[in-house]
Amino acid sequence: MAKPTQAHLPKTWDKTLSPGEKEMEKRKMRYYMDSKLLEVGVDPKSVIYRWSVEPKGGKECWTCSAYWGDSKATILAEEGN
């Protein structure tokens, strides 16, 4: 079985959060993602991160995506075009 080369962490919060509160939540998500990557043997320094935001009524769903290995190469190639 092939090893995964990406991970995603979604979190939903109110749109009314201040920019400072949103930044703090993003830092918490990134810290948690780094911790989980270390647990499964992936060096967080070798990973690229991408964020996406999806509006859901009065809330926003933020997703932190981490890519390494083949997925990282694919993302970088797509962004290079």
C-alpha positions as CSV (number, residue, x, y, z in Angstrom):
1,M,0.0,0.0,0.0
2,A,1.3,3.4,-1.0
3,K,2.1,5.9,1.8
4,P,0.1,9.1,1.9
5,T,1.8,12.3,0.6
6,Q,-0.8,14.8,1.8
7,A,-2.9,15.7,4.9
8,H,-5.8,18.1,5.4
9,L,-7.1,19.8,8.6
10,P,-10.4,21.7,8.4
11,K,-11.7,24.0,11.0
12,T,-14.9,26.2,11.0
13,W,-15.3,29.5,12.8
14,D,-17.4,32.6,12.7
15,K,-16.7,35.1,9.9
16,T,-16.9,37.8,12.6
17,L,-13.6,36.8,14.2
18,S,-11.1,39.6,14.2
19,P,-8.1,39.3,11.9
20,G,-5.9,38.8,15.0
21,E,-8.1,35.9,16.2
22,K,-8.1,34.3,12.8
23,E,-4.3,34.5,12.6
24,M,-4.1,32.9,16.1
25,E,-6.4,30.1,15.0
26,K,-4.3,29.5,11.9
27,R,-1.1,29.3,13.9
28,K,-2.8,26.7,16.2
29,M,-3.9,24.7,13.2
30,R,-0.4,24.8,11.7
31,Y,1.2,23.8,15.0
32,Y,-1.2,20.8,15.3
33,M,-0.5,19.8,11.7
34,D,3.2,19.9,12.4
35,S,2.8,17.7,15.5
36,K,0.7,15.1,13.6
37,L,3.2,15.0,10.7
38,L,6.1,14.4,13.2
39,E,4.0,11.5,14.7
40,V,3.8,9.8,11.4
41,G,7.5,10.4,10.5
42,V,7.2,13.3,8.1
43,D,9.6,16.2,8.6
44,P,7.4,19.4,8.7
45,K,10.3,21.4,7.2
46,S,10.0,19.3,4.0
47,V,6.3,20.1,3.6
48,I,4.6,22.8,1.7
49,Y,1.3,24.2,3.1
50,R,-1.6,25.7,1.3
51,W,-4.8,27.2,2.8
52,S,-8.3,27.3,1.5
53,V,-11.4,29.1,2.7
54,E,-15.0,28.1,2.1
55,P,-17.8,30.4,3.2
56,K,-20.7,28.6,5.0
57,G,-23.4,31.1,5.8
58,G,-22.1,33.1,8.8
59,K,-19.1,30.9,9.2
60,E,-15.9,30.1,7.3
61,C,-14.3,26.7,6.9
62,W,-10.5,27.0,6.7
63,T,-8.5,24.0,5.6
64,C,-4.8,23.7,6.2
65,S,-3.3,21.3,3.6
66,A,0.2,19.8,3.8
67,Y,1.9,18.2,0.8
68,W,5.2,16.3,0.6
69,G,6.8,13.8,-1.7
70,D,4.9,13.2,-5.0
71,S,2.0,15.5,-4.0
72,K,4.5,18.4,-3.3
73,A,6.1,18.0,-6.7
74,T,2.7,17.9,-8.4
75,I,1.5,21.1,-6.6
76,L,4.7,23.0,-7.4
77,A,4.6,21.9,-11.0
78,E,0.9,23.1,-11.3
79,E,1.8,26.5,-9.7
80,G,4.8,26.9,-11.9
81,N,2.5,26.9,-15.0
